[in-house]
Amino acid sequence: MGNFIITFDAVVVTIALPTIGRDMGGGIAGLQWVADGYTLMFAALLLSSGSLSDRIGGRRAFGLGVALFSFASLTCGLAPSLAVLVAARIVQGTAAAVMMPSSLAMLRSAHSDHVRRGRAVAIWAAGGGLAAACAPILGGLMTLASWRLIFLVNVPVGLLTLAALTRVPPSARRPASFDWTGQISAIVSMAALTYGAIEAGASGTGQLRVAVPLVLAVIAALVFVLSQARGRHPMVPPVLYRNSTLRIAALVGFAFMVAFWGLPFVFTLYLQQERGLSPLATGAVFLPMMIVGGALTPLSARLVERIGYRAPIVCGLLVLAIGLLVLGMLAKSAPIWMLAATMVLVGLSGPLVMPTTTGALLNGVDGHVAGTASAVFHTSRQVGGTLAIAVFGALLADPATSRQGVRTSLTLAAVGAVLAAASALRLSAATPASRKTH
């Protein structure tokens, strides 16, 4: 249920962006911040949230995150201005950052058996798959009445989640210090990079307001790296740097989210502004892709039990790349039904890549750092989504070249997917059962 509202809010807002823009103004840069305010804080705070989950216990951290997410959703739904909406989206992202690693830490502690844990992860992922599947149509329907409903619907789901959480036993805790230097430098680096990319589209790459944030982002990133290498209490323990499974999972998560969040953002603007579709019709275009992903996600665990982690991840990423390249070639003048059918390839990649990579990660790290490892993985995913919206939005900023911007954006995402597939070839081909026996 928690994964449902996190994913639902990430997907559904893209359908409503043009309507929000007409209602509140702000241009494409303002719409980018509505989307990226959420993903930016999600990415920047995930590492600290992993430590928080380990320190106070997964159940307590998860409950705090759900409560804050519900409050922020209510504020989004009642926002009187674009500035308030963006601020509330930032709070939503903060809450999502607390919820994600704590939910996976609870799953790991609840299931010591590798096979059962894999199936539990598939059920957890199905919550996100269901949200992704229903978000386009529900978002289109609600936007016809009011875009505010896409946020208000999270409130009752959040309350139900808190009620269900009372039946979960308390989670184990372990000492974990807070890394102020690492956390502040991470926020500054990600925020400056996002701002610079968005402003590059709005003002051009030669402006001082673009160059200064990008330089600041590089400096802050260097500070973060040094703090993790030399700090007394780094957010990312040195043992995780040496874990090849985590490094591969982080790259796969980054590349996948560049495509999976970048595609809806790009095509929502394209279909509504260039093709003149309504929010509901736009949601219908995405529906086959989302239904395929949602329906097949629960089956991913069974597939992994038979053939292992590596093959589904590599095949899924290659299918994703093919789908993106074909969409880029068809976008200019193809019939809408053809675009919807081609997007099914992107939907097919989701069940093959994400729950499988998550399972490989949880089985590849020690239990006492599961929360932090999960946070590193999901940080890479959110950074990918954040940069996709910032960079792809910049490519679409000029109406005269927006169609070429669509093709360039999808090509960049496809290249990233191929590189991630090459990296995933280094994963072990063992199945969860064989790992347990070993």
N, C-alpha and C positions, 0 to 999 in steps of 0.2 A: 504493500500500500504506500509505503514511503517512497519507494522507487517509482511508483506510478505518478505521484504528484510532482516529483523532481523532473521526470522526463516529460510529462504532460506540459508543464510550464515552459520547458525549453523548446518544444515543438510547436505548441499551439500559438505562441505569440507571433511566429513568422506569418501565419495566415492573416492575422489582424493588423500587421504593421502598416500597410497602406491606409487602412481605415483610421488607425490611431494618428497617422500623419495628417490626414485631412481634418481630423477633429482638433488636434492640439498643435499642429505646425511643427517646425523644427527641421524640415527637409530630410534628406537621406541620412545626414550626419546624426540628427536627433533619433531617427529610427535605429541606427546602428547602436546608439547608446542604450536604447530600450532593450535591445537584445544582449549587448555586451556588458551592460551593468550587472546583469545576472551572472553570465559566464566568467567575467573578470574576477569577481569576489569568490565565486565557486572555486576557480583555479588557484587564486592567491592564498586562500585560507585552508585548503585541503590538508596541507602538510601539518600545520599546527592542530587541525582538527583530529588528525590521526593520533597525535600525541595526547590530545584531550580525551579521546575515546579510550586509549590505553590507561590513562591516569584515573578517570572517574568511572570507568566501566562503560561498555557499549550501550547498555539499556538506558542509563541515565543520559548519556550524551545524545542518543537518538531521540529521546523524549524532549529534551531541550530544543533540538533542531526542529522537530515537528511543530512544537508550540510556536516558535519564532517564525517558521515558514507560514503558518496559518495566519498569524497577525500581519505579516508583511503582505500576504495575498489580499487580505481585507483592505489594507491601505492602498494597494495597487488599484483595486476595484473602485475605490472612492476618491482616487487622486484628482485634485482640481486643476493640475497643470502638468506639463511635461517634466518639469524639474522634480516635482513630488513623485511622479511615476518612476523616473529613473532612480531616485533615492530609495524608493520602496523595492525596486528590482535589485538594487545592491544589497539590501537587507535579505531579500529572498535568496540571493546567491550565497550570502553568509550562512544562512540556515541550512541550505542544501549541502554546503561544505561540511557542516557538522553531521548531517544525517548519513551521507554516503559511506565514509569509512567505518562509522559505528555500526551500520547495518551489516556490512560484510564481516566485521569482527564478531558480531553476534552469531552469524551463520557459521563461522569457523569454530567457535567455541561450542556450538550446539551439536556439531557433527564431527566426530574424530575419524570416522571411516571415510576414505577418499572417495569411494563410489557414491555414498549417501550425500557427502558434501557437494559433489558435482551436481547431483540431482537437485539439491537444495538451491544451489546457485542458479540452475536453470529456472526454477520456480521464481526466484528473486528477479531474474532477468525478464521473466514473462510479465512481471508488473510493468517494467519499462516498455516491453514490446506491446502490451495492450494499450498503454498510454499513447505510444507512437502511432498505433493503428487507428485509434479512435479520434486522436487530436485533430487531424485535418477536417473531418466532417463535422465533429462537434464544434470545433473552432469556427468553421464557416457558418454553421447554424446560429451559434451564439452571437457572432459578430453582426449577423443580419439584424438581431434585436439590439445588442449593445456589446461593444468589445470589452466592456468592464466585466461581463459575465465569465470570460475566460479565466479571470483571476478569482472571482468570488466563489467559483465552483470548488476551489481547493479547500475552502474553510470547512465544510461538512466532512470531506474526506480526511482532513487532518484530525478532526475531532474523533472520527471513527478509529483512526490509527492509534491515537492516544488511548482510547478505550481498550483496544486489542493489546496494547503494550503492557497493560496491567497484569496480563496472564503470563508474561515472559519472566523467567527467574532472573535474579540479579546477575550481572556480569562480573567477571574477575577484573581486578585492578592491578596496576603495577606503577611504580614511581616513574614519572616522566617530567623533565624540566622544560620550561618554555624558552625557546630561542628567539629573543627579541630582535637581534641583529638580522638573523635569517628571515624572520617573518616580515619585518619592515622593508628590507631590501627586496624581497620577493614581490610585495605589493607595489612598491615604487617602480620596479622594472616592468612588471606586467602592465600597470596602468599607463606608464609613459610610452611603452611600445604600442599599446592599443590607441592611445590618443594620437600619437604620431601617424599611425597608419590611417586612422579616420580623417585626420586633418589633411593628409596627403591627397585624399580624394576630393576634399572640399576646397582646398586652397592651392594645391599644386606642390610638387616635391621640392621646389626651390625656395620655399618660404622658411624664415627663421623659426616660426611656430611649429614647423615640422622637424627641422634639424635638431633643435634643442631637446625636445622630448626623446628623440631616438638616441642621441648621445647619452642622455641621462639613463635611458633604459640599459645601455651597454655597461655603464659604470655601476649601476645598481646590481646588474647580473654578476659582474665580477666580484662585488662585495659579497653577494650571496654565496658564490662558489668558495671564496676564501673563508667565509664564516663556517661553512659546512666542513671544510678540510681542517680548520685549526680551532674551531670553537669547542668549548668544554661540553656543551649540551646541544649538538646539532639536531635540527629537525629530522635529517636523514642520517641514521646511524651508518658508520663506515662499512659495517657488514653488508648493508644493502647495495652499496656501490659495487661490491664484488659479485653480486648475484646476477648472472647473465640472464636468467629468466625474467627478472624485473626490468632489466635494460631493454630486452626485446619487447616485453609487454608494453612498456612506456612508449616505444616508437610505434608499435602497432596501434595503440590507443590514440596517439596523436594523429597519425595519418588517417585513421578511420573517421575521426570526428571532424577533421578538415572537410571530408567529403559529406558526411552524414548530416552535419549542421550547415555546411556551406551550401549544399544543393537546395534545401527548402528556402533558405534566405534568398538565393539568387533567383530561383524559379518563381517564387511568390511575387517578387517585384516585377519580373519579366512578364508573367502571365497576366497580372492585373494592370500593369502600366503599358505594356507593349501589345498584348493580345486582348485587353479589355474585359477579362473574366471577372466575375464577382467573387467575393470571399468563399462562398459556398461552392461555386464551380471550381475554384482553385483547390479547395480541399478535396473535391472529388478526383482531381487529377492525381493527387498524392495517395489516394485511398488504396489502390491496388498494391503499391509499394509497401505501405504500412501494414496492410492485412497480411501479406506474405511474410513479412518479418515477424509480426506478432504471432501468427499461427505456427510458424516453424521453430520459434525460440525454445519452447518446452522440450522439443525433440533433440536439442543439441547435446544434452548429457548422454543420451543413448548412443548417439553417433560417436562421441568421444570414447565411450567405453569399448566400442568395436574397433576403431581405427586410430585412436590416440589424438593428441592435440594438434600436431603440426599440420597434417594434411587439410583439415577443415579451415584453419586460419589462412594458410597459403592460398588455397582455392578460393576462399571467400574474398580475399583482397584482390586477386586477379579478376574475379567476376565483377567486383566493384569498379576496378579500373576500366574494364571493357564497357560497362554500362555508362560511366561518365564520359568516355570518349565518344560513344555513339550519340549520347544526348547532346554533346557539344556540336556534333555535325548536323543533327536534326533540328536544333533549336530555331534556326532562322525561319523556316517556312513549313515544317512538317505539321500534319494534322494533330490536334490535341490528343486524340486517342492513341496515336503512335508514341507521343511523348510519355503518356501514362503507362503504356505497355513496356517501354524501354526502362522506365524507372523500377520495374519489378526486379531487374537485375541488381539494382542497388539494395532493394528490400531483401533479396535473397542473401546478400552478403552479411547482413546483420546477425542472424542466428549462427552463421558459420564462424564469425570473427569474435564478437564481443563476449558472450557467455563462455566460449571456449578459452579465450585469452584470460578471462577472470579466473576460471577454474585452474588453468595452468599456473597462474601466479600464486593462488592460495595454496596449491600443493607444492610450490617451489620455494616457499619461505618458511622460517620457523614461526611457531604460533605466537611467541611473545612479541614479535614485530609485525604481526598480521595487519593491525590497524594502520601502522605507518606505511607499510608496503602498499596497502590498498590506497592510501592517500596519495602516494607518489604516482601510482598508476592512473588514478582518476584526475590528478593534477595535469598529467600529460594530455589526457582527453580534453579537459576543459580549456587548456591553453590552445589546443588545436582548434576547437570550436570558436574561441574568442578571436584568434588571428584570422580564421577563415572569414568571419563576418566583417572584420575590420578591413582586410585586404581586398576581399571580393567586393565589398561595398565601395571601396575606392575605385575599383575597376569599372563599376557600374554608375559612378557619379555623373559622368558626362552623358546626357541622353543621346548625343550624336554617335557615340561609340559603344552604347550599352550592349548591343547584340554581340559585338566582338568581345566585350567584357565577359559575357556569359561563357563564350567558348574558351577564353583564356583561363577563367576561373576553374572550369571543369577540367581543363587539361592539366593545370597545376595540381589539382586534387588527385587526378589519375596517376601522375608521376609519383606523388607521395605514396599512394597505395602500392605501386609496383616496388618501390624501394623498401617498404615495410614487409612485403611478401618475401623479398630476398633475405631480409634479416630473419624472418620467422623460419626459414629453412634450417636455422641453427638450433631450433628447439628439439628436445628429445621426441622421438617417435613413439615412446612408450605409452601405454594406456594407463588409466588410473589404477586398474586392478593389478597390473604388473608392477607399478610403483609400490603398491601396498605390499605385495609379495616380497619385493626386493628389500 
